[in-house]
Amino acid sequence: MHLGDWLGRRAALSPDKVALLDNTRGGRAVTYRAWDRTANRTAHFLRDRLGVRRGDRVAALAMNDVAMLDLWFACGKVGAIFTPLNYRLTPGELGAYLAATTPEVLVYGPDFAAASEALQSESSFVPRVFVAMRGASRARGDDVDFAERDAATDRPPPALSIGWDEPWVLCGTGGTTGTPKAAMLTYRSITANAVNTISSWGLSQSDVALLNAPLFHTGGLNVFTAPLVLAGGTSVVCRVFDPDEVHAGAQEQGVTVFFGVPTMFLALSQHPRFGGGELRRLRICISGGAPCPEPLMQTYWERGIDLKTGYGLTEAGPNNFWLPPADVRRKVGSVGAPLFFVEARIVDAAREPVRPGEVGELEVRGPHVFGGYWGRPEETAKVICDGWLRTGDLACCDDEGHFYIAGRSKDLLISGGENVYPAEVEAVLLGHPSVREAALIGVPHEKWGQVGRAVVVLAPGAKAEAEPILAHCRARLAKYKVPQSIVFVAELPRTGAGKVDKKALEKQYG
């Protein structure tokens, strides 16, 4: 066994433990022994049928599926680099990403035959082989059928001497302009994140996680999935996020840990089953990807569910902090203290540490940090300085060592010489019952230089009345932080990674 053969090692240690519950196929149970054998067949298929060699990129364009996990861990067995593609991107955007990562193989799912055909005919770079997954119509007649892997041997492929700093996954970052950068997640960074998570969050082989975050995102890959393989736990594979499936998973499949973004937690709270209390079974319930409004968190706390806010990014972990249950309500809005092998600090513009309570840029350091951007050394040098990862996020740290995220440095508004942190204002806006979603942007002002403008999506049945919302803000914020105007919209534009597209808002409403 070698560094990349995670499943081989786990299967040797706990062969009969259930590794996966496959909700895409009726909830069938897959043991670690069975999963390892399938991954071995996949590895031989990649190497012997498709000609994949060490260092080759293997792209995958599909919804969540066990086959995606097979590909990920099979790539580790043969030293290939798993390159999941963001299925929310257009064929043109995907083509640019393919040109940047140059995969040898592209495996596509049943929802993406048309996109695959477009990529084959229109992209400036075309992978050598296209493979149709189970249920997918072949985009072209010479595309390979993924089912051929079932005829391969399930014996382990020859062991490789893989180094800690070799890339295992290329994970696209959610940029708002241009082609997303491909972050190199190395064997070191993925392993360190798993070790940090197990040791700091207390994961064990008895834990069961719902895997419904997309597998092209580090949240799907590394919040719980890789850590649970290392711990010998179980992942419930879901095609997409479905509130009913989450409630049912907590009640019927023994789910103990769950990660989601605030919009998912809002949908869960609005589901008829929320009052039934199934989610109280969750040992860890963590929100990430965007600030979680305090009123939404209160909704969960009132039902005995310790919903907390996490912090991560593709380039680091993504797991970086932990807030103990006893502090969830005492430290509202905190992401907690750094994990076991994570260093974190807050620095000013000169990269000098600031005092407790002062806002500055968050920097992190540790073995969980990525290996740089694929083929972009200049971009890598901008974010990794003296061993520290410059996150671009604003934060502060209290005198007990707990961190609070204030927002992105590029989103900072300066109004009359005062700093306005959009995340703080957005959290207050979201506390008004008429507001479902909100984003703050800066607009020019003759006297103050910049002032805030709130872009608001109303809650169902709410009236488009700005004054009650502004009065709510005035009661909770310093005057210079209160938005000077509100624009009501049907929905907020989002990037391919699902985050609010502030640049699009500024272009349209700034």
C-alpha positions in Angstrom: 0.0 0.0 0.0 1.2 3.6 -0.7 0.3 7.1 0.3 -2.4 7.4 -2.3 -4.2 4.2 -1.4 -6.5 5.4 1.3 -9.2 2.9 0.6 -6.7 0.0 0.6 -5.5 0.9 4.0 -9.0 1.6 5.4 -10.3 -1.7 3.9 -7.5 -3.6 5.6 -8.3 -2.0 9.0 -12.2 -2.2 8.9 -13.3 -4.2 5.8 -16.9 -4.8 6.9 -17.6 -1.3 8.2 -20.2 0.5 6.0 -18.4 3.3 4.1 -21.2 4.6 1.9 -25.0 4.7 1.9 -25.8 5.4 -1.7 -29.1 7.3 -1.8 -28.7 7.6 -5.6 -29.4 3.9 -5.7 -32.0 3.3 -3.0 -29.7 3.7 0.0 -27.6 0.6 -0.8 -24.8 0.0 1.7 -21.2 -0.3 0.5 -18.5 -1.6 2.8 -14.9 -0.4 2.8 -13.9 -3.8 1.3 -16.4 -3.5 -1.5 -15.6 0.2 -2.2 -11.9 -0.6 -2.3 -12.4 -3.3 -4.8 -14.5 -1.1 -7.0 -11.9 1.7 -6.8 -9.2 -0.9 -7.8 -11.3 -1.8 -10.9 -11.6 1.9 -11.6 -7.9 2.4 -11.2 -7.1 -0.5 -13.7 -9.7 0.9 -16.1 -8.0 4.3 -16.0 -4.5 2.9 -16.4 -5.0 -0.1 -18.7 -8.0 0.9 -20.8 -7.7 4.7 -21.0 -3.9 5.0 -20.7 -3.9 7.3 -17.7 -0.4 7.7 -16.2 1.0 9.3 -13.1 0.4 13.0 -13.1 -2.4 12.9 -15.7 -5.5 14.9 -14.9 -8.8 13.0 -14.9 -11.7 15.4 -15.2 -15.3 14.6 -14.1 -18.5 16.4 -15.0 -21.3 15.0 -13.0 -23.8 15.4 -10.2 -22.8 13.7 -6.9 -22.5 10.0 -7.5 -20.5 7.1 -6.0 -18.7 6.8 -9.3 -17.3 10.3 -8.6 -15.9 9.0 -5.3 -14.5 5.9 -7.1 -12.7 8.1 -9.5 -11.2 10.3 -6.8 -9.8 7.4 -4.8 -8.8 5.5 -7.9 -6.7 8.5 -9.0 -4.8 8.2 -5.8 -4.1 4.5 -6.5 -2.4 5.3 -9.9 -1.0 8.7 -9.1 -3.4 10.6 -11.4 -4.9 14.0 -10.4 -8.7 14.1 -9.9 -10.1 17.2 -11.5 -13.9 17.6 -10.8 -15.6 20.2 -12.9 -18.1 22.8 -11.7 -21.3 21.8 -13.5 -22.8 25.2 -13.0 -20.4 26.7 -15.5 -21.3 27.2 -19.2 -19.5 25.1 -21.8 -17.5 28.1 -22.7 -16.3 28.6 -19.1 -15.7 24.8 -18.8 -13.6 24.9 -22.0 -11.4 27.6 -20.6 -10.9 25.6 -17.5 -10.0 22.5 -19.5 -7.5 24.5 -21.4 -5.9 25.6 -18.1 -5.8 22.1 -16.6 -5.4 19.9 -19.8 -6.9 16.7 -18.6 -6.3 13.4 -20.5 -9.7 12.1 -19.7 -13.2 13.6 -19.1 -15.9 11.5 -17.5 -19.4 12.9 -17.8 -22.7 12.0 -16.1 -26.2 11.6 -17.6 -27.0 15.2 -17.1 -24.1 16.5 -19.2 -24.0 14.6 -22.5 -24.9 17.8 -24.3 -22.3 19.8 -22.5 -19.8 17.1 -23.3 -20.7 17.2 -27.0 -20.2 21.0 -27.0 -16.8 20.7 -25.3 -15.7 18.1 -27.9 -16.7 20.3 -30.8 -16.1 23.9 -29.5 -13.3 23.9 -26.9 -9.7 25.0 -27.7 -8.5 22.1 -25.7 -10.2 18.7 -26.0 -9.3 15.8 -23.7 -8.0 12.7 -25.4 -10.8 10.4 -24.1 -14.4 11.0 -23.1 -16.2 8.5 -20.9 -20.0 8.2 -20.4 -21.0 7.3 -16.8 -23.9 5.0 -15.9 -27.2 6.3 -17.4 -25.5 8.8 -19.8 -26.1 8.8 -23.5 -22.9 8.9 -25.4 -22.2 12.4 -26.7 -20.3 10.8 -29.6 -20.1 7.3 -30.9 -16.5 6.7 -29.9 -16.9 7.8 -26.3 -16.0 5.0 -23.9 -18.6 3.4 -21.6 -17.7 3.7 -18.0 -19.3 0.3 -17.4 -16.2 -1.3 -19.0 -14.4 -0.8 -15.7 -16.6 -3.5 -14.2 -14.7 -6.2 -16.2 -11.3 -5.1 -14.7 -9.6 -6.9 -11.9 -10.3 -5.8 -8.4 -6.7 -6.5 -7.2 -4.7 -3.5 -6.2 -2.7 -1.8 -8.9 1.1 -1.8 -8.4 2.2 0.4 -5.5 3.7 3.8 -6.2 6.1 5.9 -4.2 4.0 9.1 -4.0 5.3 12.2 -2.3 3.4 14.3 0.3 3.5 17.4 -1.9 2.2 15.8 -5.1 -1.3 17.0 -6.1 -4.1 14.6 -5.6 -7.0 17.0 -6.6 -7.3 20.1 -8.7 -10.2 22.1 -7.2 -11.5 25.2 -9.0 -11.8 28.3 -6.9 -15.0 30.3 -7.3 -13.6 33.4 -8.9 -16.0 36.2 -10.1 -14.0 37.1 -13.2 -12.0 35.1 -15.7 -11.3 31.4 -15.6 -11.4 29.9 -12.1 -7.9 29.0 -10.7 -7.2 25.4 -10.1 -6.0 24.9 -6.5 -3.6 22.0 -6.0 -4.9 19.9 -3.1 -1.9 17.7 -2.2 -1.7 14.5 -0.3 -0.3 16.5 2.6 -3.0 19.1 2.6 -5.9 16.6 2.3 -4.4 14.4 5.0 -3.6 17.3 7.3 -7.2 18.6 7.0 -8.5 15.2 7.8 -6.3 14.8 10.8 -7.1 18.3 12.0 -10.8 17.6 11.7 -10.8 14.2 13.4 -8.7 15.4 16.3 -10.4 18.8 16.8 -14.0 18.1 15.9 -14.0 14.7 17.5 -15.0 12.6 14.5 -15.0 8.8 14.9 -16.0 5.6 13.0 -19.5 5.9 14.5 -20.2 9.2 12.7 -22.4 9.4 9.6 -22.4 12.5 7.3 -24.7 13.5 4.5 -22.8 14.2 1.4 -25.0 16.6 -0.6 -22.5 19.5 -1.1 -21.2 19.2 -4.7 -18.1 17.1 -5.2 -16.5 19.8 -7.4 -16.3 21.9 -4.3 -13.8 21.4 -1.4 -16.8 21.4 0.9 -18.1 18.2 -0.7 -14.7 16.6 -0.8 -13.1 17.6 2.5 -15.4 19.0 5.2 -16.5 15.4 6.1 -15.9 13.0 3.2 -12.1 12.5 3.4 -11.9 12.9 7.2 -14.5 10.1 7.6 -12.6 7.8 5.3 -9.6 8.3 7.6 -11.7 7.8 10.7 -13.6 4.8 9.2 -17.0 6.6 9.3 -19.9 6.6 6.8 -21.0 9.1 4.1 -24.5 9.1 2.8 -24.2 10.0 -0.9 -26.9 12.3 -2.2 -27.3 13.5 -5.8 -28.2 17.1 -4.7 -29.4 18.9 -1.6 -33.0 17.9 -0.7 -34.5 19.1 2.6 -36.7 16.1 2.9 -33.7 13.8 2.4 -31.8 15.7 5.2 -34.6 15.2 7.7 -35.0 11.6 6.7 -31.3 11.0 6.9 -31.2 12.3 10.5 -34.1 10.1 11.5 -33.6 6.9 9.4 -30.0 6.7 8.4 -28.3 7.7 11.7 -26.8 10.9 10.3 -24.7 12.6 13.1 -22.9 15.4 11.3 -24.0 17.8 8.6 -22.5 20.7 6.7 -24.5 23.2 4.7 -24.6 26.8 3.5 -27.1 29.3 5.0 -29.6 29.0 2.2 -29.7 25.2 2.9 -30.4 25.8 6.6 -33.1 28.3 5.8 -34.8 25.7 3.5 -34.5 23.1 6.2 -36.1 25.4 8.8 -39.0 26.1 6.4 -39.7 22.4 5.8 -42.8 20.8 7.4 -40.6 18.2 9.1 -38.5 20.9 10.9 -40.9 20.9 13.8 -40.5 17.2 14.3 -37.1 17.6 15.8 -35.2 15.0 13.7 -32.2 17.4 13.4 -31.7 17.4 17.1 -30.0 14.0 16.5 -27.1 15.9 14.8 -24.0 16.0 16.9 -22.3 18.5 14.6 -24.4 21.0 12.6 -22.2 23.6 10.8 -22.8 26.4 8.3 -20.2 27.7 5.9 -19.7 29.4 2.6 -21.3 32.7 3.8 -22.2 34.4 7.1 -25.2 32.7 8.8 -27.8 35.2 10.0 -28.1 35.2 13.8 -32.0 35.0 13.6 -31.6 31.8 11.6 -29.2 30.4 14.1 -31.6 31.3 16.9 -34.3 29.3 15.1 -32.1 26.2 15.4 -31.0 26.9 19.0 -34.6 27.2 20.1 -35.1 23.6 19.0 -32.0 22.3 20.8 -29.8 22.2 17.6 -26.3 23.6 18.1 -26.0 25.2 14.6 -22.6 27.0 14.4 -20.6 29.0 11.8 -17.5 27.6 10.3 -14.8 29.1 8.1 -12.9 27.6 5.3 -11.6 28.2 1.8 -10.4 26.0 -1.0 -6.8 27.0 -0.4 -6.8 25.9 3.2 -8.5 22.8 4.5 -11.3 23.9 4.2 -11.6 23.2 8.0 -9.7 25.8 10.1 -11.6 26.5 13.3 -13.8 24.9 16.0 -16.2 26.4 18.4 -17.0 24.1 21.4 -20.7 23.5 22.1 -20.5 25.5 25.3 -19.5 28.6 23.4 -22.0 28.4 20.5 -24.4 30.8 22.1 -21.9 32.7 24.2 -19.7 33.6 21.2 -22.4 34.4 18.6 -20.8 34.8 15.2 -17.5 33.3 16.2 -15.9 30.6 14.1 -13.9 29.5 17.1 -10.2 28.7 17.8 -7.8 27.2 15.3 -7.7 23.5 14.8 -4.9 21.3 16.1 -2.3 21.9 13.4 -3.5 25.3 12.2 -1.9 28.6 13.0 -4.0 31.8 12.4 -3.3 35.5 12.9 -4.7 38.9 12.1 -2.4 41.4 10.4 -2.6 45.0 9.3 -1.7 46.4 5.8 2.0 46.1 6.7 1.4 42.5 7.7 2.1 43.3 11.4 -0.1 41.5 14.0 -2.9 43.7 15.3 -4.3 43.8 18.9 -7.2 41.7 20.1 -10.5 43.2 18.8 -8.9 45.0 15.9 -9.9 44.1 12.4 -7.3 43.0 9.9 -6.6 40.4 7.2 -6.7 36.8 8.3 -3.7 34.7 7.5 -3.3 31.0 8.2 -0.4 28.5 8.2 -0.1 24.8 8.4 0.2 21.5 6.5 -3.4 21.8 5.4 -2.6 24.7 3.1 -2.8 23.9 -0.6 0.2 23.5 -2.9 -0.4 26.5 -5.1 -2.4 27.2 -8.2 -1.9 24.9 -11.1 0.3 26.5 -13.7 0.1 29.9 -12.1 3.2 30.6 -10.0 2.7 34.3 -10.0 -0.8 34.0 -8.5 0.5 31.5 -5.9 3.2 34.0 -4.9 0.6 36.6 -4.2 -1.3 34.5 -1.6 1.5 32.5 0.0 4.0 34.9 1.7 6.7 33.8 4.2 4.8 30.5 4.7 1.5 32.3 5.5 -1.6 32.0 3.3 -3.2 35.5 2.8 -6.9 34.7 2.8 -8.1 38.1 1.7 -10.7 37.8 4.5 -11.1 40.4 7.2 -11.4 39.2 10.7 -10.7 39.9 14.4 -9.7 37.9 17.4 -10.9 38.3 20.9 -8.8 38.1 24.0 -9.8 34.4 24.5 -8.3 33.5 21.1 -11.7 33.1 19.2 -11.9 34.4 15.7 -14.7 36.4 14.0 -15.0 36.9 10.2 -15.8 40.4 9.1 -16.0 39.9 5.3 -13.8 40.0 2.3 -11.1 42.8 2.2 -12.1 43.6 -1.4 -15.7 44.2 -0.2 -14.7 46.7 2.4 -16.4 50.1 2.2 -14.8 53.3 3.5 -17.4 55.9 4.3 -16.2 59.2 5.6 -13.0 57.6 6.7 -14.7 54.8 8.6 -14.5 51.1 7.7 -17.8 49.5 6.9 -17.8 45.7 6.8 -20.6 44.3 4.6 -20.9 41.0 6.4 -21.8 42.9 9.6 -24.4 45.0 7.9 -25.8 42.1 6.0 -26.3 40.1 9.2 -28.4 43.0 10.6 -30.4 43.2 7.4 -31.1 39.5 7.5 -32.5 40.0 11.1 -35.5 41.9 9.7 -38.5 39.6 9.1 -39.1 41.1 5.6 -35.6 40.2 4.4 -34.8 36.8 2.9 -31.5 37.6 1.4 -29.3 40.7 1.4 -26.0 42.1 0.0 -24.3 45.4 0.7 -22.4 47.2 -2.0 -20.7 50.6 -2.0 -21.9 53.5 -4.2 -20.2 56.9 -4.7 -21.2 59.7 -2.5 -20.2 63.4 -2.9 -19.6 64.0 0.8 -18.6 60.7 2.3 -16.8 59.1 -0.7 -18.8 55.9 -0.4 -22.0 54.8 1.2 -23.7 51.5 1.5 -26.6 50.4 -0.7 -28.5 47.2 0.3 -29.7 44.9 -2.4 -32.6 42.9 -0.8 -34.6 39.8 -1.7 -37.9 40.0 0.2 -39.3 37.2 2.3 -42.5 35.7 0.9 -45.5 38.0 1.3 -43.3 41.0 2.5 -43.8 44.5 1.1 -41.1 46.4 -0.7 -40.9 49.1 2.0 -37.4 50.5 2.7 -38.0 52.6 5.8 -38.9 49.8 8.2 -35.8 47.9 7.2 -33.6 51.0 7.5 -35.1 51.8 10.9 -34.2 48.3 12.0 -30.6 49.0 10.9 -30.5 52.4 12.6 -31.4 50.8 15.9 -28.5 48.3 15.7 -25.7 50.0 13.7 -23.6 53.1 13.9 -25.0 55.8 11.6 -22.2 55.5 9.1 -22.9 51.7 8.7 -26.6 52.1 7.9 -27.3 51.7 4.2 -28.3 55.0 2.5 -30.7 53.2 0.1 -32.3 49.8 -0.6 -32.9 48.1 -4.0 -35.4 45.3 -4.0 -34.7 42.4 -6.4 -36.2 39.0 -7.2 -32.9 37.2 -6.7 -29.2 37.9 -6.1 -26.8 37.0 -8.9 -24.4 34.2 -8.0 -21.0 33.0 -9.2 -20.4 29.5 -10.5 -19.5 28.5 -6.9 -22.9 29.7 -5.7 -21.7 32.8 -3.9 -23.3 36.2 -4.2 -21.7 38.0 -7.2 -20.8 41.4 -5.7 -19.2 42.5 -8.9 -22.4 41.9 -10.9 -24.4 43.8 -8.2 -21.9 46.7 -8.3 -22.1 46.9 -12.1 -25.9 46.9 -12.1 -26.8 48.9 -9.0 -23.6 50.8 -8.1 
